[in-house]
Amino acid sequence: MIHLTQTDILSDAFPNTDYFPFNLKIFQNTKQLSLNQDITFFIGENGSGKSTLLKALALKSRIHIWDNETRLRIKPNPYENELYRFIDIAWEKGPVPGSFFSSRNFSDFSRNLEEWAVNDAPMLDFFGGKSLITQSHGQSLMSYFKSRYRIKGIYFLDEPETALSPASLIELLNLLIHLGKKGEAQFFIATHSPFLLACPDAGIYNFSKEIIEPVDYRDTAYFKLYKRFLDHPEAFIQAEQ
């Protein structure tokens, strides 16, 4: 089911083009993205802006993001999390609930959930019936995904592959396919994983050039690199200098 149909990037209103993310040409040059698939992937190298736009879409959708980052920084960036103020989004039938996932924030969420469950143990039933912090990181992620994403809504995932084995990635891939066909949830996923990108009928947006543009799975840099490596790993192994 398509909940979020489109986003417009209001680059003419950017407050400053010297600071990230407003200094990225990809946000200055891209005006509009169609979001008309059940599952949409954002791909690109680190720092390309894919996770930044993912987070901006979540914040614009009024999705709470668990983030306990309070450390001081030598050069704080006042604009780092402000992109959401300069995008518009369009809903198919009005806003729906959802969640934002990242591996970094998931640890904070798991600890908070454990504390809440001390006084309300049935709360864990909502997340697979087991304490998330007593499972391995990969197991706790899959428990969360299997329970949370069966609920109608819009879901943002930032590099969910971080702690998952290849087998678990395939399990997540099939879960996404099943939930997409079920028609209740819509997913936006920033990823480097060619396993997840193999999802049939998903949209893939490439952030590696100066404009965000769609790309076919087999034309992605990830697919080509993994295929070359698996076919000829010796070509990538450098002898000690």
ZIHU-V782527 format. One record per residue. SS is DSSP state (~ for helix, > for strand, _ for the rest). PSI is psi in degrees with one decimal (none if undefined). BURIAL is 1 if it has 16 or more other ideal C-beta (glycine too) atoms within 10 Angstrom, else 0. Layout:
ss->SS psi->PSI burial->BURIAL
ss->SS psi->PSI burial->BURIAL
This chain:
ss->_ psi->131.7 burial->0
ss->_ psi->118.2 burial->0
ss->_ psi->-50.1 burial->1
ss->> psi->122.1 burial->1
ss->> psi->-22.4 burial->0
ss->> psi->151.0 burial->0
ss->> psi->141.8 burial->1
ss->> psi->132.3 burial->0
ss->> psi->117.8 burial->1
ss->_ psi->67.3 burial->0
ss->~ psi->-28.5 burial->0
ss->~ psi->-18.6 burial->0
ss->~ psi->2.7 burial->0
ss->_ psi->134.1 burial->1
ss->_ psi->-20.7 burial->0
ss->_ psi->135.8 burial->0
ss->_ psi->16.6 burial->0
ss->_ psi->-16.3 burial->0
ss->_ psi->148.0 burial->0
ss->_ psi->138.8 burial->0
ss->_ psi->-1.2 burial->1
ss->_ psi->-12.8 burial->1
ss->_ psi->-5.9 burial->0
ss->_ psi->125.3 burial->1
ss->~ psi->-31.0 burial->0
ss->~ psi->-31.6 burial->1
ss->~ psi->-28.7 burial->1
ss->~ psi->-31.2 burial->1
ss->~ psi->-22.7 burial->0
ss->_ psi->124.9 burial->1
ss->_ psi->-34.2 burial->0
ss->> psi->142.7 burial->0
ss->> psi->132.8 burial->1
ss->> psi->132.8 burial->0
ss->_ psi->57.9 burial->1
ss->_ psi->26.5 burial->0
ss->_ psi->156.9 burial->1
ss->_ psi->-32.9 burial->1
ss->> psi->124.6 burial->1
ss->> psi->130.2 burial->1
ss->> psi->142.7 burial->1
ss->> psi->125.7 burial->1
ss->> psi->155.8 burial->1
ss->_ psi->165.7 burial->1
ss->_ psi->165.4 burial->0
ss->_ psi->134.0 burial->0
ss->_ psi->1.1 burial->0
ss->_ psi->-17.7 burial->1
ss->_ psi->-2.1 burial->1
ss->~ psi->-45.5 burial->1
ss->~ psi->-30.7 burial->1
ss->~ psi->-43.8 burial->1
ss->~ psi->-38.0 burial->1
ss->~ psi->-47.0 burial->1
ss->~ psi->-39.6 burial->1
ss->~ psi->-40.7 burial->1
ss->~ psi->-40.3 burial->1
ss->~ psi->-46.6 burial->1
ss->~ psi->-39.0 burial->1
ss->~ psi->-28.9 burial->1
ss->_ psi->4.3 burial->1
ss->_ psi->37.3 burial->0
ss->_ psi->129.3 burial->1
ss->_ psi->137.0 burial->0
ss->_ psi->119.5 burial->0
ss->_ psi->112.3 burial->1
ss->_ psi->108.2 burial->0
ss->_ psi->23.5 burial->0
ss->_ psi->109.3 burial->0
ss->_ psi->9.6 burial->0
ss->_ psi->145.4 burial->0
ss->_ psi->150.1 burial->0
ss->_ psi->148.1 burial->0
ss->_ psi->-45.6 burial->0
ss->_ psi->82.1 burial->0
ss->_ psi->145.0 burial->0
ss->_ psi->108.8 burial->0
ss->_ psi->-11.4 burial->0
ss->_ psi->1.8 burial->1
ss->_ psi->-38.9 burial->0
ss->_ psi->27.5 burial->0
ss->_ psi->0.6 burial->1
ss->~ psi->-33.9 burial->1
ss->~ psi->-24.5 burial->1
ss->~ psi->-13.2 burial->0
ss->~ psi->31.5 burial->1
ss->> psi->152.8 burial->1
ss->> psi->150.5 burial->0
ss->> psi->153.0 burial->1
ss->> psi->133.5 burial->0
ss->> psi->147.7 burial->0
ss->_ psi->-49.4 burial->0
ss->_ psi->28.6 burial->0
ss->_ psi->162.1 burial->0
ss->_ psi->148.9 burial->0
ss->_ psi->158.8 burial->1
ss->_ psi->171.8 burial->0
ss->> psi->-158.4 burial->1
ss->> psi->162.3 burial->1
ss->> psi->130.2 burial->1
ss->> psi->134.7 burial->1
ss->> psi->151.3 burial->1
ss->~ psi->-38.9 burial->1
ss->~ psi->-45.8 burial->0
ss->~ psi->-22.6 burial->1
ss->~ psi->-35.0 burial->1
ss->~ psi->-42.6 burial->1
ss->~ psi->-43.0 burial->0
ss->~ psi->-42.9 burial->1
ss->~ psi->-41.7 burial->1
ss->~ psi->-41.2 burial->0
ss->~ psi->-42.3 burial->0
ss->~ psi->-39.6 burial->1
ss->~ psi->-41.4 burial->0
ss->~ psi->-40.6 burial->0
ss->~ psi->-38.3 burial->0
ss->~ psi->-17.4 burial->1
ss->~ psi->-38.9 burial->0
ss->~ psi->-8.2 burial->0
ss->_ psi->72.4 burial->0
ss->~ psi->-37.7 burial->0
ss->~ psi->-14.5 burial->0
ss->~ psi->-30.3 burial->0
ss->~ psi->-22.9 burial->1
ss->~ psi->-27.3 burial->0
ss->~ psi->-18.0 burial->0
ss->~ psi->36.3 burial->1
ss->_ psi->-3.7 burial->1
ss->_ psi->-0.8 burial->0
ss->_ psi->152.3 burial->0
ss->_ psi->130.2 burial->1
ss->~ psi->-28.6 burial->1
ss->~ psi->-8.2 burial->0
ss->~ psi->-3.8 burial->0
ss->_ psi->163.8 burial->1
ss->_ psi->161.7 burial->0
ss->~ psi->-46.6 burial->0
ss->~ psi->-40.3 burial->1
ss->~ psi->-41.3 burial->1
ss->~ psi->-36.1 burial->1
ss->~ psi->-46.9 burial->1
ss->~ psi->-36.4 burial->1
ss->~ psi->-43.9 burial->1
ss->~ psi->-50.2 burial->1
ss->~ psi->-46.4 burial->1
ss->~ psi->-32.9 burial->0
ss->~ psi->-48.2 burial->1
ss->~ psi->-40.0 burial->1
ss->_ psi->1.4 burial->1
ss->_ psi->-5.7 burial->0
ss->_ psi->136.8 burial->0
ss->_ psi->130.2 burial->0
ss->> psi->-169.1 burial->1
ss->> psi->131.2 burial->1
ss->> psi->131.8 burial->1
ss->> psi->126.4 burial->1
ss->> psi->124.5 burial->1
ss->> psi->104.3 burial->1
ss->_ psi->60.5 burial->1
ss->~ psi->-14.1 burial->1
ss->~ psi->-9.2 burial->1
ss->~ psi->-45.7 burial->1
ss->~ psi->14.1 burial->1
ss->_ psi->139.1 burial->1
ss->_ psi->164.6 burial->0
ss->~ psi->-40.9 burial->0
ss->~ psi->-39.8 burial->0
ss->~ psi->-33.0 burial->1
ss->~ psi->-40.6 burial->1
ss->~ psi->-37.0 burial->0
ss->~ psi->-43.4 burial->1
ss->~ psi->-40.9 burial->1
ss->~ psi->-48.1 burial->1
ss->~ psi->-32.8 burial->0
ss->~ psi->-44.0 burial->0
ss->~ psi->-43.0 burial->1
ss->~ psi->-46.0 burial->1
ss->~ psi->-45.9 burial->0
ss->~ psi->-33.1 burial->1
ss->~ psi->-41.7 burial->1
ss->~ psi->-31.3 burial->0
ss->~ psi->-28.9 burial->0
ss->_ psi->21.5 burial->0
ss->_ psi->-32.9 burial->1
ss->> psi->150.9 burial->1
ss->> psi->136.6 burial->1
ss->> psi->140.5 burial->1
ss->> psi->123.3 burial->1
ss->> psi->121.5 burial->1
ss->> psi->126.4 burial->1
ss->_ psi->158.8 burial->1
ss->_ psi->3.6 burial->1
ss->_ psi->118.4 burial->1
ss->~ psi->-19.3 burial->1
ss->~ psi->-52.0 burial->1
ss->~ psi->-36.8 burial->1
ss->~ psi->-16.0 burial->1
ss->_ psi->-2.2 burial->0
ss->_ psi->119.2 burial->1
ss->_ psi->142.4 burial->0
ss->_ psi->9.6 burial->0
ss->_ psi->154.9 burial->1
ss->> psi->141.5 burial->1
ss->> psi->122.7 burial->1
ss->> psi->130.4 burial->1
ss->> psi->128.3 burial->1
ss->_ psi->17.4 burial->1
ss->_ psi->-2.3 burial->0
ss->_ psi->-161.2 burial->0
ss->_ psi->5.4 burial->0
ss->_ psi->143.5 burial->0
ss->_ psi->126.1 burial->1
ss->> psi->151.4 burial->0
ss->> psi->152.1 burial->0
ss->_ psi->145.7 burial->1
ss->_ psi->152.2 burial->0
ss->~ psi->-50.9 burial->0
ss->~ psi->-8.7 burial->0
ss->~ psi->-1.4 burial->0
ss->_ psi->149.4 burial->1
ss->~ psi->-32.7 burial->0
ss->~ psi->-47.5 burial->1
ss->~ psi->-45.8 burial->1
ss->~ psi->-41.7 burial->0
ss->~ psi->-46.2 burial->0
ss->~ psi->-40.7 burial->0
ss->~ psi->-43.7 burial->0
ss->~ psi->-41.2 burial->0
ss->~ psi->-46.0 burial->0
ss->~ psi->-32.6 burial->0
ss->~ psi->-36.7 burial->0
ss->_ psi->68.4 burial->0
ss->~ psi->-29.2 burial->0
ss->~ psi->-25.4 burial->0
ss->~ psi->-16.2 burial->0
ss->~ psi->-4.8 burial->0
ss->_ psi->118.6 burial->0
ss->_ psi->133.2 burial->0
ss->_ psi->149.6 burial->0
ss->_ psi->132.6 burial->0
ss->_ psi->none burial->0
